[in-house]
Amino acid sequence: MRALFPQPADLAHAVELLDVYGYPAGRRWLRANVVASADGASAAGPAGSSRGLSGTADRRVLGALRALADVLIVGAETVRVERYRPVRPRAENAAVRRAAGKPPAPTVAVVSGSLDGLDPTTPLFAGALVRGIVLTTEQAPPDRCDALREVADVVVAGERRVDVVRACDALAERGLDRMLCEGGPRLLGQLLTAGLLDELCLTVSPLLAGGGTTRVITGAADAAVRPARLAHVLEEDGFLFLRYLLGAGAA
């Protein structure tokens, strides 16, 4: 992998990739990681999954981002479509987490107002290295809450829909300050609207997906253009890895 911007360089080792994506010290930070085709699609194939857009380099960057995070935030629909499994860091990334005194894997926090389709017996929950979190609402069915409490911490963060501000505050109160959101598009839209996103990591895949697919962020209520500052550009095998800083970081 090579850096194209701001300074050309070769990234020969995993530790260099971790340095490039390091979180700011001493503050809460929420980054999103998404992949899109060269023509702007966020999914490919009949199943609507992003896996068809990914590649070896993209998976290596994803592994680095997860190794650095305290918590992964993901919507329940994305968990279903992408068939989420327990996070198992590569050996080199696991060593970095151990050296930093962190748990063996980041906590996975699933956002779901209804808890539909969240099965506590799936490997994501039952096979997790670290107990997960479910962020839900007061209206969630009590029986589903009780079943999920056997394998995860259930946190109420809203009455009829999950309030993303309350949800992120609840994670920060648990010391999970380095947040990584992996979607889906509606959840990212809510985070953007609420002004919670500090950073967007966008992988541009060297593929064309055609029409009829969604964007990486949808449903943002505020139509105003948001400023973003390009922090770096990496490249490998035709994949571009763009890192944008938002909000105060874009100044």
N, C-alpha and C positions, 0 to 999 in steps of 0.2 A: 504494500500500500504506500502511496506517496501523497504528500501534502502539496497542494497547488497554491494555496492562499492561507494566511498572509505571507508565509515564507516557503518557497519550494524546499522539500526535504523528503527523504525516504524514512518510512516508519517500519523498521526492520523487526522490532520486538513488541510483544504484547504490552509490556510496561509502558512503552511510548504511546500506544493508543490510549491507555488508561490516563496518562498525563494530559493528553490532548483534550479528553472529555472530563477532566476533573471538575468537581463542584466547587463553587466559591466557598471559602472557609467562613464559619461563624454565622451563617444565616440560613434560613429556610429557602429552599429553591425547588421549583416545579418545572421539570422539562418534559416535553412530549417527544416521542419517537414514532415516526410514521414512514411508510414507504409508498412511492407512487411511480407509475409508469412514466415514460418520457412524454406521453400525451395527457398526463394529468389524472389517470385513474388510480384509485386506491385499492382496487382488487382486480383479480384476473381469474378467468375460468368460471364454469357454471355454478360452483359452490359459493362464489363471492368472497373467496379468501385472499389474503395478501400473500400467501405462500408462493403463488405462481409468479410473483414479482421479485421474490427474494433470490439470494445466491450466497455463495460461500463467504464473500467479503461482508455482505450485509449481516449475515448471522454472526460473524466475528465482532462487528461493531455492536450488535444487539447484546452479545455476551459481555462486552466491556461496559456498556451502559448499565446492564443489570448488576454487574459486579460492584459498581460504584454506588448503587442506589440502596437506600434503606427500605423503600417500599415501592412496589409496582401497583399502579392504580389502573383498573381495567373494567370496562362495562360488561355486564352479564351476557349481552348479545355477542360481543367479541369473544368472550370465553367459549361460547357455544360454536360460533362459526370457525374460529381458529383452533378449536379443540385443544385448549390450554392444558398443559401438563405441569407437574411440579418443576420448579426451577432447579436445575442441577448445574452449578457453575463448572467451567473447565478447571483443570487442576491449577493452572497459573492464576486464574481469577480467584479461585477459592483460597489460594495462598495469600493473595492481596487482602482478602477480607479477614483472614485470620490475623495477619500482621496489624490490621487496623482495629482489632478487637471486636469485629462485627460477627453476627450469626453466620452460619454457613451459606445462607441464601437470603435474599431480600424477602420481606413479608409481602404476600400478595393480597391486595385489598380489592374486592369485587364490589362494584356499584350496582345495586338492583333495588328498585322500589317495590316490586311485586314478589321477588324471589322465584319467579317462574323459571323452571329449567335448571335451577341450581341443586344438584344432587350431592348430598354430603358424602356419598360413597365413592364418588369419582376420585381418580388419583390426584387431581389438583388439590383437593382438601385432605383426603385420607392418606396420601403419600407425600405430603409436603414435609420438607426438612424443618420448616418454621411454621408455627400455627398461623393460619390466615385470618383475615378480617373480612366481614361482610358489612357494607355500608348500606343501610336500608331506611325505611320510613315507619312511622307509627301505624300506618295502615297495612303493613305487611302481615300476612296470615300468621297467627301465633304458632300453629303447628309446624310451619316451615321454619320459623325462627328457632323453635325448640330443637328441631332436628339438626339445623346447622350449628347450633351452639355446642353440639357434641364434638365438632371438628374445627370450629373457628369462633372468633369473638364477633358477636353481632352488635353493631353500633347503630343506633337510631340517629339519623342526621336529616330530619325533615318530617313533616306531617304527611303530605300526600305524594310528594316527590323528593328525591334526595337533593338537599341543598348542598352544592359543591363547596361553598365557603365553610359551612359547618363540618362537612366531611373532611376537608383538608385540615381544618383546625383540630379536629379529633385525632387525626394522624400525627400532627405536630405535637400535641399534648402527650403522645406516647413516645416522643423522642424520634419520630420518623420524619426528619427534616429534609432529607434528600429524596425527593419524590420523582418517580418516572411514570408518566402516563402513556400507555400503549393503545389507547382508544377505547371505544370506537369513535367515529366521526361526530356523533351527537354529543357524547361526553366531552370531547375536545371543544366543541362549540360552546358548551356551557362554561367550561373553564376559561375560554377566551373571553366570553361575554362578561364573566365575573372579574376579569382582570387578574386572574391567578397565574397565568402562564408566564414564566420567566424566560423560557427558551424553547425553540422548536428545532429538533434534529430531523432533517428530511433526507431520506435516501431516494435518489432518482435512479430508477432501474432502466437499463438500456433495452426496453421492450415497449411495444405499442399494444395497448389493450383494446382499442376501439371504443365505440360509444356504449351508452347504457350503463355506465358505472358511476359510482359516487365519488365525491371529492374526499380529501383526507380530513377536512373539517366541514361540518354542516350544522345548520340550525342556529348559527350565532345571531342573537337578537339585535345586536348593535352593528349596523351596516357600515359604520365609519371605518375608514382605512386605518390599520394599525401599523405604526412604524416598526421596522425590524432592522437590525444591523447584522450584516454577514460577519461571523467570527472566524470561520474557517471553511475550506473546501478540501476534501480528500478524494482520491480516485483509486479504483482498482477494478480491473476487468470490465471497464466501461461504466461501472456504477459510480455515481457521484454522491458524496456524503456532505451535505450542507448543514451548517450549524448557525442558526439565527438567534440573536438575543432580542428580547421583547421588553416593553415597558421601560423602566429606568435603565436597564442594560443596553437599550438601543441608543441611548443618548451619546 
